[in-house]
Amino acid sequence: MSVLGVAACGISVGMFKHAALGVDPFQSLMSGLDAVIQHCM
């Protein structure tokens, strides 16, 4: 049940980002950190 809940949250955040509706502040922080880490590697 927990795995399904996490998967549903991931899918919904992806849909919000794809639709350019924005995301909550935590997801914005995680996206920024992901971009910084990807750039450094």
N, C-alpha and C positions, 0 to 999 in steps of 0.2 A: 504494500500500500504506500509506503514511504517513497519507493522508487518511482511509482506512478505519479505521485504528487510532485516530486522534483522534476520529472520529465514534463509534466503539464506546465509547470512554472517556466521551464526553459523554452518550451514551444511558444507560450504566450509572450514572453519577453522578445523572442525572435520575431514574432508577428508584429509587435509594437514597433520594433526597430525597423523592420522592412516597410511598414506603412508610414514611417517618419512621424509617428505620433508622440515620440519621446518615451523615456523610461523614468523609473523612480531614481532618486539620488544615489542609492547604493549601486544599481546597475550602471549608472553613469560613471561612478568611480571605478567599478570593475572593468568597464570598457576602456577607460583611460589607462588604467594599469596594464591591461592586456596590450594596448597599443605601444606603451613604453617598453614593456618586456619584449614584444615582437621586434621593435626597432633596435634594441640592444643586442639581440641575438642574431 
